[in-house]
Amino acid sequence: MLHKYRKIDPIKAEQFDGSLEMMEKYHITDDGFGETYTFRLDNNAMPLKRGWWIVYLGMSEVLGITLVHWATMSDEKFHQTYERY
């Protein structure tokens, strides 16, 4: 479920649960190593584990192309950086 969290400005984030729905939504692939996945968006590949967070960092436009920026981080790092409101 998508919730709002804040650092300085509110952000949107969703905790990865390993479901096929989330894998399709975020273009995540199963690496075949149990709990390890690969998060692919905008031709970048980021490691992801079940229970980690997918953080929406915003959109920018470059030469008429809109890019969506995301990051992944562990549950521990996420809760040290953001708080739910």
Phi and psi restraints in degrees (range 20) as a CNS / XPLOR table:
assign (resid 1 and name C) (resid 2 and name N)
       (resid 2 and name CA) (resid 2 and name C) 1.0 -80.5 20.0 2
assign (resid 2 and name N) (resid 2 and name CA)
       (resid 2 and name C) (resid 3 and name N) 1.0 126.7 20.0 2
assign (resid 2 and name C) (resid 3 and name N)
       (resid 3 and name CA) (resid 3 and name C) 1.0 -127.0 20.0 2
assign (resid 3 and name N) (resid 3 and name CA)
       (resid 3 and name C) (resid 4 and name N) 1.0 166.2 20.0 2
assign (resid 3 and name C) (resid 4 and name N)
       (resid 4 and name CA) (resid 4 and name C) 1.0 -100.1 20.0 2
assign (resid 4 and name N) (resid 4 and name CA)
       (resid 4 and name C) (resid 5 and name N) 1.0 139.6 20.0 2
assign (resid 4 and name C) (resid 5 and name N)
       (resid 5 and name CA) (resid 5 and name C) 1.0 -131.0 20.0 2
assign (resid 5 and name N) (resid 5 and name CA)
       (resid 5 and name C) (resid 6 and name N) 1.0 159.6 20.0 2
assign (resid 5 and name C) (resid 6 and name N)
       (resid 6 and name CA) (resid 6 and name C) 1.0 -130.8 20.0 2
assign (resid 6 and name N) (resid 6 and name CA)
       (resid 6 and name C) (resid 7 and name N) 1.0 143.4 20.0 2
assign (resid 6 and name C) (resid 7 and name N)
       (resid 7 and name CA) (resid 7 and name C) 1.0 -110.9 20.0 2
assign (resid 7 and name N) (resid 7 and name CA)
       (resid 7 and name C) (resid 8 and name N) 1.0 -86.0 20.0 2
assign (resid 7 and name C) (resid 8 and name N)
       (resid 8 and name CA) (resid 8 and name C) 1.0 -106.3 20.0 2
assign (resid 8 and name N) (resid 8 and name CA)
       (resid 8 and name C) (resid 9 and name N) 1.0 -46.6 20.0 2
assign (resid 8 and name C) (resid 9 and name N)
       (resid 9 and name CA) (resid 9 and name C) 1.0 -107.9 20.0 2
assign (resid 9 and name N) (resid 9 and name CA)
       (resid 9 and name C) (resid 10 and name N) 1.0 148.6 20.0 2
assign (resid 9 and name C) (resid 10 and name N)
       (resid 10 and name CA) (resid 10 and name C) 1.0 -59.8 20.0 2
assign (resid 10 and name N) (resid 10 and name CA)
       (resid 10 and name C) (resid 11 and name N) 1.0 145.1 20.0 2
assign (resid 10 and name C) (resid 11 and name N)
       (resid 11 and name CA) (resid 11 and name C) 1.0 -127.3 20.0 2
assign (resid 11 and name N) (resid 11 and name CA)
       (resid 11 and name C) (resid 12 and name N) 1.0 168.0 20.0 2
assign (resid 11 and name C) (resid 12 and name N)
       (resid 12 and name CA) (resid 12 and name C) 1.0 -113.4 20.0 2
assign (resid 12 and name N) (resid 12 and name CA)
       (resid 12 and name C) (resid 13 and name N) 1.0 136.2 20.0 2
assign (resid 12 and name C) (resid 13 and name N)
       (resid 13 and name CA) (resid 13 and name C) 1.0 -149.1 20.0 2
assign (resid 13 and name N) (resid 13 and name CA)
       (resid 13 and name C) (resid 14 and name N) 1.0 154.3 20.0 2
assign (resid 13 and name C) (resid 14 and name N)
       (resid 14 and name CA) (resid 14 and name C) 1.0 -140.2 20.0 2
assign (resid 14 and name N) (resid 14 and name CA)
       (resid 14 and name C) (resid 15 and name N) 1.0 133.9 20.0 2
assign (resid 14 and name C) (resid 15 and name N)
       (resid 15 and name CA) (resid 15 and name C) 1.0 -84.7 20.0 2
assign (resid 15 and name N) (resid 15 and name CA)
       (resid 15 and name C) (resid 16 and name N) 1.0 127.8 20.0 2
assign (resid 15 and name C) (resid 16 and name N)
       (resid 16 and name CA) (resid 16 and name C) 1.0 -72.3 20.0 2
assign (resid 16 and name N) (resid 16 and name CA)
       (resid 16 and name C) (resid 17 and name N) 1.0 123.4 20.0 2
assign (resid 16 and name C) (resid 17 and name N)
       (resid 17 and name CA) (resid 17 and name C) 1.0 -106.6 20.0 2
assign (resid 17 and name N) (resid 17 and name CA)
       (resid 17 and name C) (resid 18 and name N) 1.0 1.6 20.0 2
assign (resid 17 and name C) (resid 18 and name N)
       (resid 18 and name CA) (resid 18 and name C) 1.0 82.5 20.0 2
assign (resid 18 and name N) (resid 18 and name CA)
       (resid 18 and name C) (resid 19 and name N) 1.0 4.8 20.0 2
assign (resid 18 and name C) (resid 19 and name N)
       (resid 19 and name CA) (resid 19 and name C) 1.0 -75.1 20.0 2
assign (resid 19 and name N) (resid 19 and name CA)
       (resid 19 and name C) (resid 20 and name N) 1.0 154.0 20.0 2
assign (resid 19 and name C) (resid 20 and name N)
       (resid 20 and name CA) (resid 20 and name C) 1.0 -62.4 20.0 2
assign (resid 20 and name N) (resid 20 and name CA)
       (resid 20 and name C) (resid 21 and name N) 1.0 -34.0 20.0 2
assign (resid 20 and name C) (resid 21 and name N)
       (resid 21 and name CA) (resid 21 and name C) 1.0 -61.1 20.0 2
assign (resid 21 and name N) (resid 21 and name CA)
       (resid 21 and name C) (resid 22 and name N) 1.0 -45.7 20.0 2
assign (resid 21 and name C) (resid 22 and name N)
       (resid 22 and name CA) (resid 22 and name C) 1.0 -69.6 20.0 2
assign (resid 22 and name N) (resid 22 and name CA)
       (resid 22 and name C) (resid 23 and name N) 1.0 -35.0 20.0 2
assign (resid 22 and name C) (resid 23 and name N)
       (resid 23 and name CA) (resid 23 and name C) 1.0 -63.7 20.0 2
assign (resid 23 and name N) (resid 23 and name CA)
       (resid 23 and name C) (resid 24 and name N) 1.0 -40.4 20.0 2
assign (resid 23 and name C) (resid 24 and name N)
       (resid 24 and name CA) (resid 24 and name C) 1.0 -70.3 20.0 2
assign (resid 24 and name N) (resid 24 and name CA)
       (resid 24 and name C) (resid 25 and name N) 1.0 -42.8 20.0 2
assign (resid 24 and name C) (resid 25 and name N)
       (resid 25 and name CA) (resid 25 and name C) 1.0 -60.3 20.0 2
assign (resid 25 and name N) (resid 25 and name CA)
       (resid 25 and name C) (resid 26 and name N) 1.0 -41.9 20.0 2
assign (resid 25 and name C) (resid 26 and name N)
       (resid 26 and name CA) (resid 26 and name C) 1.0 -107.6 20.0 2
assign (resid 26 and name N) (resid 26 and name CA)
       (resid 26 and name C) (resid 27 and name N) 1.0 11.5 20.0 2
assign (resid 26 and name C) (resid 27 and name N)
       (resid 27 and name CA) (resid 27 and name C) 1.0 57.8 20.0 2
assign (resid 27 and name N) (resid 27 and name CA)
       (resid 27 and name C) (resid 28 and name N) 1.0 48.3 20.0 2
assign (resid 27 and name C) (resid 28 and name N)
       (resid 28 and name CA) (resid 28 and name C) 1.0 -97.1 20.0 2
assign (resid 28 and name N) (resid 28 and name CA)
       (resid 28 and name C) (resid 29 and name N) 1.0 138.2 20.0 2
assign (resid 28 and name C) (resid 29 and name N)
       (resid 29 and name CA) (resid 29 and name C) 1.0 -117.3 20.0 2
assign (resid 29 and name N) (resid 29 and name CA)
       (resid 29 and name C) (resid 30 and name N) 1.0 147.4 20.0 2
assign (resid 29 and name C) (resid 30 and name N)
       (resid 30 and name CA) (resid 30 and name C) 1.0 -83.6 20.0 2
assign (resid 30 and name N) (resid 30 and name CA)
       (resid 30 and name C) (resid 31 and name N) 1.0 122.5 20.0 2
assign (resid 30 and name C) (resid 31 and name N)
       (resid 31 and name CA) (resid 31 and name C) 1.0 -77.3 20.0 2
assign (resid 31 and name N) (resid 31 and name CA)
       (resid 31 and name C) (resid 32 and name N) 1.0 -9.4 20.0 2
assign (resid 31 and name C) (resid 32 and name N)
       (resid 32 and name CA) (resid 32 and name C) 1.0 81.7 20.0 2
assign (resid 32 and name N) (resid 32 and name CA)
       (resid 32 and name C) (resid 33 and name N) 1.0 12.9 20.0 2
assign (resid 32 and name C) (resid 33 and name N)
       (resid 33 and name CA) (resid 33 and name C) 1.0 -110.8 20.0 2
assign (resid 33 and name N) (resid 33 and name CA)
       (resid 33 and name C) (resid 34 and name N) 1.0 33.7 20.0 2
assign (resid 33 and name C) (resid 34 and name N)
       (resid 34 and name CA) (resid 34 and name C) 1.0 86.2 20.0 2
assign (resid 34 and name N) (resid 34 and name CA)
       (resid 34 and name C) (resid 35 and name N) 1.0 -101.3 20.0 2
assign (resid 34 and name C) (resid 35 and name N)
       (resid 35 and name CA) (resid 35 and name C) 1.0 -94.5 20.0 2
assign (resid 35 and name N) (resid 35 and name CA)
       (resid 35 and name C) (resid 36 and name N) 1.0 8.1 20.0 2
assign (resid 35 and name C) (resid 36 and name N)
       (resid 36 and name CA) (resid 36 and name C) 1.0 -101.2 20.0 2
assign (resid 36 and name N) (resid 36 and name CA)
       (resid 36 and name C) (resid 37 and name N) 1.0 132.9 20.0 2
assign (resid 36 and name C) (resid 37 and name N)
       (resid 37 and name CA) (resid 37 and name C) 1.0 -131.5 20.0 2
assign (resid 37 and name N) (resid 37 and name CA)
       (resid 37 and name C) (resid 38 and name N) 1.0 167.5 20.0 2
assign (resid 37 and name C) (resid 38 and name N)
       (resid 38 and name CA) (resid 38 and name C) 1.0 -122.3 20.0 2
assign (resid 38 and name N) (resid 38 and name CA)
       (resid 38 and name C) (resid 39 and name N) 1.0 126.8 20.0 2
assign (resid 38 and name C) (resid 39 and name N)
       (resid 39 and name CA) (resid 39 and name C) 1.0 -98.7 20.0 2
assign (resid 39 and name N) (resid 39 and name CA)
       (resid 39 and name C) (resid 40 and name N) 1.0 115.8 20.0 2
assign (resid 39 and name C) (resid 40 and name N)
       (resid 40 and name CA) (resid 40 and name C) 1.0 -120.5 20.0 2
assign (resid 40 and name N) (resid 40 and name CA)
       (resid 40 and name C) (resid 41 and name N) 1.0 123.1 20.0 2
assign (resid 40 and name C) (resid 41 and name N)
       (resid 41 and name CA) (resid 41 and name C) 1.0 -156.9 20.0 2
assign (resid 41 and name N) (resid 41 and name CA)
       (resid 41 and name C) (resid 42 and name N) 1.0 139.9 20.0 2
assign (resid 41 and name C) (resid 42 and name N)
       (resid 42 and name CA) (resid 42 and name C) 1.0 56.3 20.0 2
assign (resid 42 and name N) (resid 42 and name CA)
       (resid 42 and name C) (resid 43 and name N) 1.0 38.0 20.0 2
assign (resid 42 and name C) (resid 43 and name N)
       (resid 43 and name CA) (resid 43 and name C) 1.0 63.0 20.0 2
assign (resid 43 and name N) (resid 43 and name CA)
       (resid 43 and name C) (resid 44 and name N) 1.0 18.3 20.0 2
assign (resid 43 and name C) (resid 44 and name N)
       (resid 44 and name CA) (resid 44 and name C) 1.0 -108.4 20.0 2
assign (resid 44 and name N) (resid 44 and name CA)
       (resid 44 and name C) (resid 45 and name N) 1.0 149.2 20.0 2
assign (resid 44 and name C) (resid 45 and name N)
       (resid 45 and name CA) (resid 45 and name C) 1.0 -120.6 20.0 2
assign (resid 45 and name N) (resid 45 and name CA)
       (resid 45 and name C) (resid 46 and name N) 1.0 125.8 20.0 2
assign (resid 45 and name C) (resid 46 and name N)
       (resid 46 and name CA) (resid 46 and name C) 1.0 -124.6 20.0 2
assign (resid 46 and name N) (resid 46 and name CA)
       (resid 46 and name C) (resid 47 and name N) 1.0 140.8 20.0 2
assign (resid 46 and name C) (resid 47 and name N)
       (resid 47 and name CA) (resid 47 and name C) 1.0 -69.6 20.0 2
assign (resid 47 and name N) (resid 47 and name CA)
       (resid 47 and name C) (resid 48 and name N) 1.0 150.0 20.0 2
assign (resid 47 and name C) (resid 48 and name N)
       (resid 48 and name CA) (resid 48 and name C) 1.0 -150.4 20.0 2
assign (resid 48 and name N) (resid 48 and name CA)
       (resid 48 and name C) (resid 49 and name N) 1.0 139.5 20.0 2
assign (resid 48 and name C) (resid 49 and name N)
       (resid 49 and name CA) (resid 49 and name C) 1.0 -124.0 20.0 2
assign (resid 49 and name N) (resid 49 and name CA)
       (resid 49 and name C) (resid 50 and name N) 1.0 155.4 20.0 2
assign (resid 49 and name C) (resid 50 and name N)
       (resid 50 and name CA) (resid 50 and name C) 1.0 -59.0 20.0 2
assign (resid 50 and name N) (resid 50 and name CA)
       (resid 50 and name C) (resid 51 and name N) 1.0 133.6 20.0 2
assign (resid 50 and name C) (resid 51 and name N)
       (resid 51 and name CA) (resid 51 and name C) 1.0 94.8 20.0 2
assign (resid 51 and name N) (resid 51 and name CA)
       (resid 51 and name C) (resid 52 and name N) 1.0 -12.2 20.0 2
assign (resid 51 and name C) (resid 52 and name N)
       (resid 52 and name CA) (resid 52 and name C) 1.0 -78.3 20.0 2
assign (resid 52 and name N) (resid 52 and name CA)
       (resid 52 and name C) (resid 53 and name N) 1.0 169.6 20.0 2
assign (resid 52 and name C) (resid 53 and name N)
       (resid 53 and name CA) (resid 53 and name C) 1.0 -109.3 20.0 2
assign (resid 53 and name N) (resid 53 and name CA)
       (resid 53 and name C) (resid 54 and name N) 1.0 142.6 20.0 2
assign (resid 53 and name C) (resid 54 and name N)
       (resid 54 and name CA) (resid 54 and name C) 1.0 -106.4 20.0 2
assign (resid 54 and name N) (resid 54 and name CA)
       (resid 54 and name C) (resid 55 and name N) 1.0 116.1 20.0 2
assign (resid 54 and name C) (resid 55 and name N)
       (resid 55 and name CA) (resid 55 and name C) 1.0 -110.0 20.0 2
assign (resid 55 and name N) (resid 55 and name CA)
       (resid 55 and name C) (resid 56 and name N) 1.0 125.8 20.0 2
assign (resid 55 and name C) (resid 56 and name N)
       (resid 56 and name CA) (resid 56 and name C) 1.0 -82.7 20.0 2
assign (resid 56 and name N) (resid 56 and name CA)
       (resid 56 and name C) (resid 57 and name N) 1.0 119.8 20.0 2
assign (resid 56 and name C) (resid 57 and name N)
       (resid 57 and name CA) (resid 57 and name C) 1.0 -103.5 20.0 2
assign (resid 57 and name N) (resid 57 and name CA)
       (resid 57 and name C) (resid 58 and name N) 1.0 -0.8 20.0 2
assign (resid 57 and name C) (resid 58 and name N)
       (resid 58 and name CA) (resid 58 and name C) 1.0 114.2 20.0 2
assign (resid 58 and name N) (resid 58 and name CA)
       (resid 58 and name C) (resid 59 and name N) 1.0 -175.7 20.0 2
assign (resid 58 and name C) (resid 59 and name N)
       (resid 59 and name CA) (resid 59 and name C) 1.0 -125.9 20.0 2
assign (resid 59 and name N) (resid 59 and name CA)
       (resid 59 and name C) (resid 60 and name N) 1.0 150.1 20.0 2
assign (resid 59 and name C) (resid 60 and name N)
       (resid 60 and name CA) (resid 60 and name C) 1.0 -139.2 20.0 2
assign (resid 60 and name N) (resid 60 and name CA)
       (resid 60 and name C) (resid 61 and name N) 1.0 157.4 20.0 2
assign (resid 60 and name C) (resid 61 and name N)
       (resid 61 and name CA) (resid 61 and name C) 1.0 -116.5 20.0 2
assign (resid 61 and name N) (resid 61 and name CA)
       (resid 61 and name C) (resid 62 and name N) 1.0 126.4 20.0 2
assign (resid 61 and name C) (resid 62 and name N)
       (resid 62 and name CA) (resid 62 and name C) 1.0 -125.8 20.0 2
assign (resid 62 and name N) (resid 62 and name CA)
       (resid 62 and name C) (resid 63 and name N) 1.0 119.4 20.0 2
assign (resid 62 and name C) (resid 63 and name N)
       (resid 63 and name CA) (resid 63 and name C) 1.0 50.3 20.0 2
assign (resid 63 and name N) (resid 63 and name CA)
       (resid 63 and name C) (resid 64 and name N) 1.0 41.8 20.0 2
assign (resid 63 and name C) (resid 64 and name N)
       (resid 64 and name CA) (resid 64 and name C) 1.0 81.2 20.0 2
assign (resid 64 and name N) (resid 64 and name CA)
       (resid 64 and name C) (resid 65 and name N) 1.0 1.4 20.0 2
assign (resid 64 and name C) (resid 65 and name N)
       (resid 65 and name CA) (resid 65 and name C) 1.0 -107.8 20.0 2
assign (resid 65 and name N) (resid 65 and name CA)
       (resid 65 and name C) (resid 66 and name N) 1.0 126.9 20.0 2
assign (resid 65 and name C) (resid 66 and name N)
       (resid 66 and name CA) (resid 66 and name C) 1.0 -88.5 20.0 2
assign (resid 66 and name N) (resid 66 and name CA)
       (resid 66 and name C) (resid 67 and name N) 1.0 124.7 20.0 2
assign (resid 66 and name C) (resid 67 and name N)
       (resid 67 and name CA) (resid 67 and name C) 1.0 -108.2 20.0 2
assign (resid 67 and name N) (resid 67 and name CA)
       (resid 67 and name C) (resid 68 and name N) 1.0 137.6 20.0 2
assign (resid 67 and name C) (resid 68 and name N)
       (resid 68 and name CA) (resid 68 and name C) 1.0 -102.9 20.0 2
assign (resid 68 and name N) (resid 68 and name CA)
       (resid 68 and name C) (resid 69 and name N) 1.0 128.1 20.0 2
assign (resid 68 and name C) (resid 69 and name N)
       (resid 69 and name CA) (resid 69 and name C) 1.0 -107.7 20.0 2
assign (resid 69 and name N) (resid 69 and name CA)
       (resid 69 and name C) (resid 70 and name N) 1.0 128.7 20.0 2
assign (resid 69 and name C) (resid 70 and name N)
       (resid 70 and name CA) (resid 70 and name C) 1.0 -130.5 20.0 2
assign (resid 70 and name N) (resid 70 and name CA)
       (resid 70 and name C) (resid 71 and name N) 1.0 160.6 20.0 2
assign (resid 70 and name C) (resid 71 and name N)
       (resid 71 and name CA) (resid 71 and name C) 1.0 -140.2 20.0 2
assign (resid 71 and name N) (resid 71 and name CA)
       (resid 71 and name C) (resid 72 and name N) 1.0 159.6 20.0 2
assign (resid 71 and name C) (resid 72 and name N)
       (resid 72 and name CA) (resid 72 and name C) 1.0 -121.0 20.0 2
assign (resid 72 and name N) (resid 72 and name CA)
       (resid 72 and name C) (resid 73 and name N) 1.0 148.7 20.0 2
assign (resid 72 and name C) (resid 73 and name N)
       (resid 73 and name CA) (resid 73 and name C) 1.0 -157.3 20.0 2
assign (resid 73 and name N) (resid 73 and name CA)
       (resid 73 and name C) (resid 74 and name N) 1.0 156.7 20.0 2
assign (resid 73 and name C) (resid 74 and name N)
       (resid 74 and name CA) (resid 74 and name C) 1.0 -67.2 20.0 2
assign (resid 74 and name N) (resid 74 and name CA)
       (resid 74 and name C) (resid 75 and name N) 1.0 160.8 20.0 2
assign (resid 74 and name C) (resid 75 and name N)
       (resid 75 and name CA) (resid 75 and name C) 1.0 -59.5 20.0 2
assign (resid 75 and name N) (resid 75 and name CA)
       (resid 75 and name C) (resid 76 and name N) 1.0 -42.7 20.0 2
assign (resid 75 and name C) (resid 76 and name N)
       (resid 76 and name CA) (resid 76 and name C) 1.0 -61.9 20.0 2
assign (resid 76 and name N) (resid 76 and name CA)
       (resid 76 and name C) (resid 77 and name N) 1.0 -49.0 20.0 2
assign (resid 76 and name C) (resid 77 and name N)
       (resid 77 and name CA) (resid 77 and name C) 1.0 -64.8 20.0 2
assign (resid 77 and name N) (resid 77 and name CA)
       (resid 77 and name C) (resid 78 and name N) 1.0 -39.4 20.0 2
assign (resid 77 and name C) (resid 78 and name N)
       (resid 78 and name CA) (resid 78 and name C) 1.0 -59.2 20.0 2
assign (resid 78 and name N) (resid 78 and name CA)
       (resid 78 and name C) (resid 79 and name N) 1.0 -47.0 20.0 2
assign (resid 78 and name C) (resid 79 and name N)
       (resid 79 and name CA) (resid 79 and name C) 1.0 -73.9 20.0 2
assign (resid 79 and name N) (resid 79 and name CA)
       (resid 79 and name C) (resid 80 and name N) 1.0 -19.6 20.0 2
assign (resid 79 and name C) (resid 80 and name N)
       (resid 80 and name CA) (resid 80 and name C) 1.0 -76.8 20.0 2
assign (resid 80 and name N) (resid 80 and name CA)
       (resid 80 and name C) (resid 81 and name N) 1.0 -25.0 20.0 2
assign (resid 80 and name C) (resid 81 and name N)
       (resid 81 and name CA) (resid 81 and name C) 1.0 -98.7 20.0 2
assign (resid 81 and name N) (resid 81 and name CA)
       (resid 81 and name C) (resid 82 and name N) 1.0 -35.6 20.0 2
assign (resid 81 and name C) (resid 82 and name N)
       (resid 82 and name CA) (resid 82 and name C) 1.0 -125.8 20.0 2
assign (resid 82 and name N) (resid 82 and name CA)
       (resid 82 and name C) (resid 83 and name N) 1.0 154.6 20.0 2
assign (resid 82 and name C) (resid 83 and name N)
       (resid 83 and name CA) (resid 83 and name C) 1.0 -128.6 20.0 2
assign (resid 83 and name N) (resid 83 and name CA)
       (resid 83 and name C) (resid 84 and name N) 1.0 144.6 20.0 2
assign (resid 83 and name C) (resid 84 and name N)
       (resid 84 and name CA) (resid 84 and name C) 1.0 -78.3 20.0 2
assign (resid 84 and name N) (resid 84 and name CA)
       (resid 84 and name C) (resid 85 and name N) 1.0 142.7 20.0 2
